[in-house]
Amino acid sequence: MNANTFGHSLSITTFGESHGQAIGVVIDGLESGFTIDTEHLKEQMDRRRPGKNPLGTSRDESDEVTILSGVFEGKTTGAPLAIIIENKHHRSEDYSQISRLFRPGHADYTWHKKFGIRDWRGGGRSSGRETAARVAAGAIAMQILNAKGIEIIAYCIQIGNIIATKRDLHVIGLHPAQAPDEEAAIKMEIEINEAKKACDSIGGIVECLVTGVPAGLGEPVFDKLEALLAHAILSIGATKGIEFGEGFKAASMRGSQHNDQMDDSGFLSNHAGGINGGISNGQPILFRTAVKPTASISLPQKTLDISGNIRDIVVEGRHDPCICPRIVPVVEAMTALTILDTWYRWYGRNGA
């Protein structure tokens, strides 16, 4: 298996399985001499960790981070920074009854076809558990970006048919739905709980805002900043689409409406979402990603077993009825890693 590494000048390699001893990440290419804020790192891990959000799974992992290398006296050394996160609250027996069945909506069937073997304990490597390693790496990248004046914040703008119409960033952390609209957040909680009571799940849309990015990040043609961000975000399990600025709405607009005109004070609008020609233009970067309903539901479904027989399946265990609130810090993490990577490619590791 390859393709476990993401990035160029800054890269991460994640490892481990959902019900294995641990998961982890190796970060290569960090600048040296940066002081790691361990409290901030813990806060980011807590935002994603299972058992923390009342709307999510009841699996209760502490997600304590252990830094094995790359830091000396609290500062990055420039050497690879390795992190492990132990798995302590998994229950593999929850999956023993369906170990020979392919769960609808999961990667079970495709992994079996590709590799001829799969870890049926919670999905193994294809589990959302892998994203804890991304959040750990992204938290460090975010700290470095913050020191450069770049801020990243993601939030839920839609759960099912409930849509946030306001963008009050101060209320995002006040409700489990992680929405920037207090009234919508309350309705989103109800929507998620109703899906849970029905033994079903529900999807949504996560929006991400990046401020403080200077003009000039990203490369023309194949390594456009949108392309790099799309690669990062769509590599997160459960994401099914991405749009920048006006996104698909641009298809119904005219050029006179979509073009971001300029005067001597700068841009007069931001329909492009902060990127032109694949290069940041100095405006806030804005994108949205669609998140599918959680695949694990306890309603009876039809499937196949590994011998090709038609079977009925009921997926038991502890699962998120909606993955959107817990995917928010993962979106931020992958965005931070992408932006810092492009920063290093343009300015160098110690450039300004």
C-alpha beads as a LAMMPS data file, in Angstrom:
LAMMPS data file: protein, C-alpha beads

352 atoms
351 bonds

1 atom types
1 bond types

-500.0 500.0 xlo xhi
-500.0 500.0 ylo yhi
-500.0 500.0 zlo zhi

Masses

1 110.0

Atoms # bond

1 1 1 0.000 0.000 0.000
2 1 1 1.360 3.411 -0.934
3 1 1 -0.090 6.938 -0.986
4 1 1 -0.005 7.329 2.791
5 1 1 2.015 10.541 2.423
6 1 1 0.633 13.994 1.629
7 1 1 2.545 17.173 0.792
8 1 1 5.698 18.397 -0.925
9 1 1 7.983 20.795 0.979
10 1 1 6.017 19.841 4.096
11 1 1 4.743 16.276 4.163
12 1 1 2.878 14.028 6.554
13 1 1 2.745 10.243 6.617
14 1 1 0.017 8.691 8.741
15 1 1 -0.054 5.104 9.992
16 1 1 -2.123 2.744 12.115
17 1 1 -5.616 1.250 12.193
18 1 1 -8.819 2.020 14.071
19 1 1 -8.571 -0.972 16.433
20 1 1 -4.801 -1.398 16.358
21 1 1 -2.468 -0.499 19.203
22 1 1 -2.031 3.082 18.031
23 1 1 -2.294 5.504 15.158
24 1 1 0.236 8.182 14.364
25 1 1 1.890 10.597 11.991
26 1 1 5.378 11.598 10.882
27 1 1 5.709 15.260 9.858
28 1 1 8.705 15.992 7.645
29 1 1 9.916 19.442 6.577
30 1 1 8.924 21.606 9.548
31 1 1 10.977 24.710 10.201
32 1 1 13.350 24.545 13.162
33 1 1 13.203 26.593 16.347
34 1 1 9.410 26.852 16.600
35 1 1 7.984 26.434 20.110
36 1 1 5.165 23.866 20.197
37 1 1 2.109 24.902 22.213
38 1 1 1.055 21.580 23.768
39 1 1 -2.128 23.062 25.252
40 1 1 -3.299 24.203 21.821
41 1 1 -2.453 20.756 20.465
42 1 1 -4.604 19.130 23.160
43 1 1 -7.481 21.535 22.474
44 1 1 -7.482 20.605 18.786
45 1 1 -7.418 16.896 19.585
46 1 1 -10.336 17.328 21.998
47 1 1 -12.431 18.992 19.293
48 1 1 -12.228 15.881 17.102
49 1 1 -11.916 13.076 19.642
50 1 1 -14.739 10.552 20.015
51 1 1 -16.858 10.899 23.133
52 1 1 -16.320 14.665 23.395
53 1 1 -19.252 15.867 21.261
54 1 1 -22.684 14.775 22.580
55 1 1 -23.976 14.491 19.014
56 1 1 -21.308 11.941 18.091
57 1 1 -20.158 8.420 18.870
58 1 1 -19.978 7.144 22.445
59 1 1 -16.510 5.684 21.837
60 1 1 -14.460 7.604 24.404
61 1 1 -10.825 7.864 23.401
62 1 1 -8.618 10.279 25.334
63 1 1 -6.517 10.942 22.207
64 1 1 -3.448 11.808 24.260
65 1 1 -0.565 12.775 21.995
66 1 1 2.978 11.492 22.527
67 1 1 5.720 13.257 20.568
68 1 1 8.526 10.761 19.887
69 1 1 10.999 12.881 17.910
70 1 1 11.639 16.194 16.217
71 1 1 11.276 18.352 19.347
72 1 1 14.006 19.329 21.815
73 1 1 13.422 21.583 24.810
74 1 1 9.959 22.365 23.450
75 1 1 11.173 23.540 20.020
76 1 1 11.112 21.885 16.617
77 1 1 14.556 20.731 15.512
78 1 1 13.909 20.446 11.794
79 1 1 14.098 16.646 12.027
80 1 1 11.012 14.495 11.333
81 1 1 8.446 15.019 14.082
82 1 1 6.774 11.722 15.002
83 1 1 3.549 11.480 17.009
84 1 1 1.598 8.466 18.271
85 1 1 -1.922 8.317 19.699
86 1 1 -2.850 5.102 21.488
87 1 1 -6.207 3.384 20.908
88 1 1 -7.645 2.512 24.314
89 1 1 -11.441 2.333 23.996
90 1 1 -12.079 0.159 20.946
91 1 1 -14.439 -2.842 21.014
92 1 1 -13.523 -5.189 18.180
93 1 1 -16.181 -7.685 19.265
94 1 1 -18.826 -5.267 17.977
95 1 1 -17.695 -6.201 14.462
96 1 1 -17.133 -9.963 14.837
97 1 1 -20.677 -10.832 13.665
98 1 1 -20.200 -8.941 10.388
99 1 1 -16.540 -9.765 9.762
100 1 1 -17.434 -11.633 6.545
101 1 1 -19.952 -9.040 5.328
102 1 1 -19.342 -5.881 3.314
103 1 1 -20.908 -2.870 5.056
104 1 1 -22.865 -0.693 2.577
105 1 1 -21.324 2.745 2.104
106 1 1 -17.966 1.676 3.549
107 1 1 -14.656 0.781 1.898
108 1 1 -14.974 -2.912 2.886
109 1 1 -15.766 -4.198 -0.616
110 1 1 -13.240 -2.072 -2.502
111 1 1 -10.421 -2.803 -0.027
112 1 1 -11.142 -6.535 -0.275
113 1 1 -11.054 -6.352 -4.064
114 1 1 -7.837 -4.331 -4.134
115 1 1 -5.783 -6.035 -1.413
116 1 1 -7.449 -9.422 -0.921
117 1 1 -7.501 -8.797 2.815
118 1 1 -9.042 -6.182 5.082
119 1 1 -9.115 -5.277 8.745
120 1 1 -12.824 -5.659 9.586
121 1 1 -12.383 -4.156 13.087
122 1 1 -14.001 -0.776 12.608
123 1 1 -12.699 -0.424 9.071
124 1 1 -9.026 -0.597 10.011
125 1 1 -7.003 1.906 8.024
126 1 1 -10.059 3.240 6.178
127 1 1 -11.722 4.295 9.446
128 1 1 -12.303 7.932 10.328
129 1 1 -10.075 7.172 13.317
130 1 1 -7.108 7.870 11.014
131 1 1 -8.028 11.561 10.971
132 1 1 -6.868 11.992 14.590
133 1 1 -3.305 11.781 13.255
134 1 1 -4.101 14.471 10.680
135 1 1 -5.498 16.766 13.372
136 1 1 -2.329 16.346 15.452
137 1 1 -0.152 17.318 12.484
138 1 1 -2.512 20.078 11.411
139 1 1 -2.546 21.607 14.900
140 1 1 1.215 22.126 14.692
141 1 1 0.941 23.568 11.174
142 1 1 -1.836 25.870 12.413
143 1 1 0.362 27.200 15.209
144 1 1 3.092 28.061 12.721
145 1 1 0.603 29.736 10.393
146 1 1 -0.909 31.731 13.268
147 1 1 2.551 33.122 13.983
148 1 1 2.627 34.274 10.357
149 1 1 -0.758 36.004 10.711
150 1 1 -2.833 33.317 8.985
151 1 1 -6.052 32.108 10.646
152 1 1 -8.185 29.114 9.659
153 1 1 -11.722 28.438 10.878
154 1 1 -14.252 25.872 9.659
155 1 1 -17.876 25.388 10.674
156 1 1 -21.089 23.596 9.658
157 1 1 -23.388 25.622 7.427
158 1 1 -25.836 22.824 6.640
159 1 1 -27.068 19.638 8.320
160 1 1 -29.698 17.829 6.283
161 1 1 -32.176 20.513 5.217
162 1 1 -31.214 22.964 7.977
163 1 1 -29.113 25.808 6.548
164 1 1 -27.180 28.466 8.481
165 1 1 -27.965 31.899 7.063
166 1 1 -25.699 33.860 9.443
167 1 1 -21.918 33.859 9.784
168 1 1 -21.379 34.786 13.447
169 1 1 -18.026 33.103 14.081
170 1 1 -18.239 33.810 17.819
171 1 1 -21.075 31.310 18.369
172 1 1 -19.474 28.344 16.576
173 1 1 -18.136 26.681 19.707
174 1 1 -21.237 27.325 21.817
175 1 1 -23.276 24.470 20.333
176 1 1 -22.356 20.856 19.446
177 1 1 -23.421 21.404 15.822
178 1 1 -20.467 23.809 15.323
179 1 1 -22.534 26.272 13.287
180 1 1 -22.044 30.070 12.929
181 1 1 -25.793 30.631 13.315
182 1 1 -27.219 30.049 16.819
183 1 1 -30.809 29.526 15.688
184 1 1 -29.759 27.099 12.962
185 1 1 -27.394 25.273 15.349
186 1 1 -30.288 24.367 17.648
187 1 1 -32.325 23.064 14.699
188 1 1 -29.291 21.105 13.464
189 1 1 -29.017 19.341 16.822
190 1 1 -32.658 18.313 16.554
191 1 1 -32.094 17.085 12.994
192 1 1 -29.125 14.943 14.059
193 1 1 -30.920 13.501 17.081
194 1 1 -33.954 12.637 14.955
195 1 1 -31.721 10.741 12.535
196 1 1 -30.155 8.919 15.480
197 1 1 -33.559 7.941 16.913
198 1 1 -34.487 6.553 13.505
199 1 1 -31.286 4.405 13.567
200 1 1 -30.183 6.403 10.534
201 1 1 -27.631 9.129 9.734
202 1 1 -27.485 12.488 8.003
203 1 1 -24.973 14.575 6.040
204 1 1 -24.217 18.252 5.603
205 1 1 -21.843 20.954 4.369
206 1 1 -18.759 22.366 6.090
207 1 1 -17.428 25.800 5.139
208 1 1 -13.847 26.936 5.731
209 1 1 -12.506 30.507 5.899
210 1 1 -8.777 31.282 5.696
211 1 1 -7.633 34.844 6.402
212 1 1 -4.211 36.481 6.301
213 1 1 -2.906 34.525 3.295
214 1 1 -0.657 36.792 1.188
215 1 1 -0.977 36.962 -2.575
216 1 1 1.322 34.541 -4.389
217 1 1 0.749 31.111 -2.837
218 1 1 0.055 28.258 -5.233
219 1 1 1.529 27.282 -8.585
220 1 1 0.085 27.709 -12.084
221 1 1 -1.303 24.754 -14.083
222 1 1 -1.235 21.461 -12.117
223 1 1 -0.436 22.641 -8.597
224 1 1 -3.067 25.340 -8.386
225 1 1 -3.943 26.239 -4.803
226 1 1 -7.535 25.090 -5.369
227 1 1 -6.253 21.763 -6.688
228 1 1 -3.979 21.247 -3.678
229 1 1 -6.748 22.157 -1.235
230 1 1 -9.221 19.948 -3.098
231 1 1 -6.776 17.036 -2.874
232 1 1 -6.357 17.648 0.851
233 1 1 -10.051 17.992 1.661
234 1 1 -11.331 15.202 -0.597
235 1 1 -8.770 12.837 0.959
236 1 1 -10.833 13.062 4.164
237 1 1 -13.256 10.145 4.430
238 1 1 -16.948 11.054 3.883
239 1 1 -16.245 14.206 1.824
240 1 1 -17.957 14.084 -1.568
241 1 1 -17.412 17.473 -3.179
242 1 1 -15.771 20.881 -2.850
243 1 1 -16.402 24.381 -4.208
244 1 1 -14.530 27.668 -3.907
245 1 1 -16.060 31.142 -3.659
246 1 1 -19.377 31.123 -5.489
247 1 1 -18.650 27.546 -6.528
248 1 1 -21.372 25.861 -8.572
249 1 1 -23.486 28.985 -8.318
250 1 1 -21.043 30.533 -10.802
251 1 1 -22.598 28.364 -13.503
252 1 1 -25.715 30.545 -13.434
253 1 1 -23.872 33.872 -13.202
254 1 1 -22.565 36.177 -15.910
255 1 1 -18.997 37.348 -16.084
256 1 1 -20.090 40.843 -15.122
257 1 1 -21.519 39.370 -11.913
258 1 1 -18.745 36.917 -11.078
259 1 1 -15.636 38.969 -11.885
260 1 1 -14.020 40.552 -8.823
261 1 1 -13.428 44.116 -9.941
262 1 1 -10.687 46.258 -8.384
263 1 1 -9.964 49.866 -7.578
264 1 1 -7.050 51.569 -5.829
265 1 1 -8.250 50.165 -2.486
266 1 1 -8.208 46.555 -3.722
267 1 1 -10.864 44.006 -4.671
268 1 1 -14.510 45.082 -4.579
269 1 1 -15.881 41.531 -4.086
270 1 1 -14.662 37.981 -3.483
271 1 1 -16.647 35.725 -5.802
272 1 1 -13.473 33.779 -6.640
273 1 1 -12.924 32.770 -3.022
274 1 1 -9.477 34.329 -2.716
275 1 1 -7.779 32.467 -5.574
276 1 1 -7.194 33.500 -9.214
277 1 1 -5.354 31.336 -11.720
278 1 1 -4.543 28.873 -8.959
279 1 1 -2.685 31.540 -6.953
280 1 1 -3.870 33.284 -3.786
281 1 1 -4.823 36.915 -4.426
282 1 1 -4.581 38.181 -0.833
283 1 1 -8.321 38.013 -0.136
284 1 1 -9.826 35.531 2.329
285 1 1 -9.897 31.989 0.934
286 1 1 -13.377 30.497 1.182
287 1 1 -14.501 26.986 0.276
288 1 1 -17.197 24.461 1.165
289 1 1 -17.172 20.670 1.233
290 1 1 -20.113 18.273 1.093
291 1 1 -20.106 15.507 3.713
292 1 1 -22.129 12.351 3.146
293 1 1 -24.290 10.683 5.797
294 1 1 -22.343 8.329 8.070
295 1 1 -22.256 4.891 6.427
296 1 1 -22.695 2.901 9.666
297 1 1 -26.411 2.731 10.466
298 1 1 -28.321 0.112 12.428
299 1 1 -31.189 -0.212 9.960
300 1 1 -31.348 -3.578 8.102
301 1 1 -29.676 -3.411 4.681
302 1 1 -28.824 -5.749 1.811
303 1 1 -25.220 -6.658 1.086
304 1 1 -22.854 -9.437 -0.002
305 1 1 -20.519 -11.616 2.037
306 1 1 -16.953 -12.375 0.971
307 1 1 -18.209 -15.485 -0.880
308 1 1 -20.623 -13.427 -2.973
309 1 1 -23.816 -14.516 -1.209
310 1 1 -26.663 -12.025 -0.701
311 1 1 -27.052 -11.300 2.987
312 1 1 -28.908 -9.007 5.383
313 1 1 -26.765 -6.790 7.595
314 1 1 -27.349 -4.659 10.679
315 1 1 -24.303 -2.617 11.722
316 1 1 -24.060 -2.484 15.507
317 1 1 -21.542 -0.461 17.526
318 1 1 -20.882 3.175 18.383
319 1 1 -21.140 5.499 15.416
320 1 1 -21.739 9.175 14.655
321 1 1 -25.270 9.873 13.343
322 1 1 -23.657 12.887 11.632
323 1 1 -19.935 13.230 11.049
324 1 1 -20.028 16.962 10.165
325 1 1 -19.354 18.480 13.625
326 1 1 -16.331 16.220 14.223
327 1 1 -14.995 16.666 10.694
328 1 1 -14.676 20.452 11.216
329 1 1 -11.219 20.288 12.905
330 1 1 -10.076 17.761 10.285
331 1 1 -10.940 20.231 7.514
332 1 1 -8.996 22.924 9.381
333 1 1 -6.034 20.585 9.846
334 1 1 -5.754 19.570 6.195
335 1 1 -6.168 23.203 5.146
336 1 1 -3.365 24.266 7.499
337 1 1 -1.020 21.556 6.204
338 1 1 -1.723 22.581 2.605
339 1 1 -1.257 26.305 3.195
340 1 1 1.970 25.792 5.173
341 1 1 3.291 23.466 2.466
342 1 1 2.662 26.100 -0.211
343 1 1 4.200 28.762 2.055
344 1 1 7.413 26.728 2.363
345 1 1 7.489 26.148 -1.389
346 1 1 7.257 29.888 -2.078
347 1 1 9.087 31.529 0.845
348 1 1 11.262 28.706 2.210
349 1 1 11.101 27.292 5.710
350 1 1 12.582 30.334 7.384
351 1 1 11.460 32.975 4.904
352 1 1 8.998 35.801 5.547

Bonds

1 1 1 2
2 1 2 3
3 1 3 4
4 1 4 5
5 1 5 6
6 1 6 7
7 1 7 8
8 1 8 9
9 1 9 10
10 1 10 11
11 1 11 12
12 1 12 13
13 1 13 14
14 1 14 15
15 1 15 16
16 1 16 17
17 1 17 18
18 1 18 19
19 1 19 20
20 1 20 21
21 1 21 22
22 1 22 23
23 1 23 24
24 1 24 25
25 1 25 26
26 1 26 27
27 1 27 28
28 1 28 29
29 1 29 30
30 1 30 31
31 1 31 32
32 1 32 33
33 1 33 34
34 1 34 35
35 1 35 36
36 1 36 37
37 1 37 38
38 1 38 39
39 1 39 40
40 1 40 41
41 1 41 42
42 1 42 43
43 1 43 44
44 1 44 45
45 1 45 46
46 1 46 47
47 1 47 48
48 1 48 49
49 1 49 50
50 1 50 51
51 1 51 52
52 1 52 53
53 1 53 54
54 1 54 55
55 1 55 56
56 1 56 57
57 1 57 58
58 1 58 59
59 1 59 60
60 1 60 61
61 1 61 62
62 1 62 63
63 1 63 64
64 1 64 65
65 1 65 66
66 1 66 67
67 1 67 68
68 1 68 69
69 1 69 70
70 1 70 71
71 1 71 72
72 1 72 73
73 1 73 74
74 1 74 75
75 1 75 76
76 1 76 77
77 1 77 78
78 1 78 79
79 1 79 80
80 1 80 81
81 1 81 82
82 1 82 83
83 1 83 84
84 1 84 85
85 1 85 86
86 1 86 87
87 1 87 88
88 1 88 89
89 1 89 90
90 1 90 91
91 1 91 92
92 1 92 93
93 1 93 94
94 1 94 95
95 1 95 96
96 1 96 97
97 1 97 98
98 1 98 99
99 1 99 100
100 1 100 101
101 1 101 102
102 1 102 103
103 1 103 104
104 1 104 105
105 1 105 106
106 1 106 107
107 1 107 108
108 1 108 109
109 1 109 110
110 1 110 111
111 1 111 112
112 1 112 113
113 1 113 114
114 1 114 115
115 1 115 116
116 1 116 117
117 1 117 118
118 1 118 119
119 1 119 120
120 1 120 121
121 1 121 122
122 1 122 123
123 1 123 124
124 1 124 125
125 1 125 126
126 1 126 127
127 1 127 128
128 1 128 129
129 1 129 130
130 1 130 131
131 1 131 132
132 1 132 133
133 1 133 134
134 1 134 135
135 1 135 136
136 1 136 137
137 1 137 138
138 1 138 139
139 1 139 140
140 1 140 141
141 1 141 142
142 1 142 143
143 1 143 144
144 1 144 145
145 1 145 146
146 1 146 147
147 1 147 148
148 1 148 149
149 1 149 150
150 1 150 151
151 1 151 152
152 1 152 153
153 1 153 154
154 1 154 155
155 1 155 156
156 1 156 157
157 1 157 158
158 1 158 159
159 1 159 160
160 1 160 161
161 1 161 162
162 1 162 163
163 1 163 164
164 1 164 165
165 1 165 166
166 1 166 167
167 1 167 168
168 1 168 169
169 1 169 170
170 1 170 171
171 1 171 172
172 1 172 173
173 1 173 174
174 1 174 175
175 1 175 176
176 1 176 177
177 1 177 178
178 1 178 179
179 1 179 180
180 1 180 181
181 1 181 182
182 1 182 183
183 1 183 184
184 1 184 185
185 1 185 186
186 1 186 187
187 1 187 188
188 1 188 189
189 1 189 190
190 1 190 191
191 1 191 192
192 1 192 193
193 1 193 194
194 1 194 195
195 1 195 196
196 1 196 197
197 1 197 198
198 1 198 199
199 1 199 200
200 1 200 201
201 1 201 202
202 1 202 203
203 1 203 204
204 1 204 205
205 1 205 206
206 1 206 207
207 1 207 208
208 1 208 209
209 1 209 210
210 1 210 211
211 1 211 212
212 1 212 213
213 1 213 214
214 1 214 215
215 1 215 216
216 1 216 217
217 1 217 218
218 1 218 219
219 1 219 220
220 1 220 221
221 1 221 222
222 1 222 223
223 1 223 224
224 1 224 225
225 1 225 226
226 1 226 227
227 1 227 228
228 1 228 229
229 1 229 230
230 1 230 231
231 1 231 232
232 1 232 233
233 1 233 234
234 1 234 235
235 1 235 236
236 1 236 237
237 1 237 238
238 1 238 239
239 1 239 240
240 1 240 241
241 1 241 242
242 1 242 243
243 1 243 244
244 1 244 245
245 1 245 246
246 1 246 247
247 1 247 248
248 1 248 249
249 1 249 250
250 1 250 251
251 1 251 252
252 1 252 253
253 1 253 254
254 1 254 255
255 1 255 256
256 1 256 257
257 1 257 258
258 1 258 259
259 1 259 260
260 1 260 261
261 1 261 262
262 1 262 263
263 1 263 264
264 1 264 265
265 1 265 266
266 1 266 267
267 1 267 268
268 1 268 269
269 1 269 270
270 1 270 271
271 1 271 272
272 1 272 273
273 1 273 274
274 1 274 275
275 1 275 276
276 1 276 277
277 1 277 278
278 1 278 279
279 1 279 280
280 1 280 281
281 1 281 282
282 1 282 283
283 1 283 284
284 1 284 285
285 1 285 286
286 1 286 287
287 1 287 288
288 1 288 289
289 1 289 290
290 1 290 291
291 1 291 292
292 1 292 293
293 1 293 294
294 1 294 295
295 1 295 296
296 1 296 297
297 1 297 298
298 1 298 299
299 1 299 300
300 1 300 301
301 1 301 302
302 1 302 303
303 1 303 304
304 1 304 305
305 1 305 306
306 1 306 307
307 1 307 308
308 1 308 309
309 1 309 310
310 1 310 311
311 1 311 312
312 1 312 313
313 1 313 314
314 1 314 315
315 1 315 316
316 1 316 317
317 1 317 318
318 1 318 319
319 1 319 320
320 1 320 321
321 1 321 322
322 1 322 323
323 1 323 324
324 1 324 325
325 1 325 326
326 1 326 327
327 1 327 328
328 1 328 329
329 1 329 330
330 1 330 331
331 1 331 332
332 1 332 333
333 1 333 334
334 1 334 335
335 1 335 336
336 1 336 337
337 1 337 338
338 1 338 339
339 1 339 340
340 1 340 341
341 1 341 342
342 1 342 343
343 1 343 344
344 1 344 345
345 1 345 346
346 1 346 347
347 1 347 348
348 1 348 349
349 1 349 350
350 1 350 351
351 1 351 352
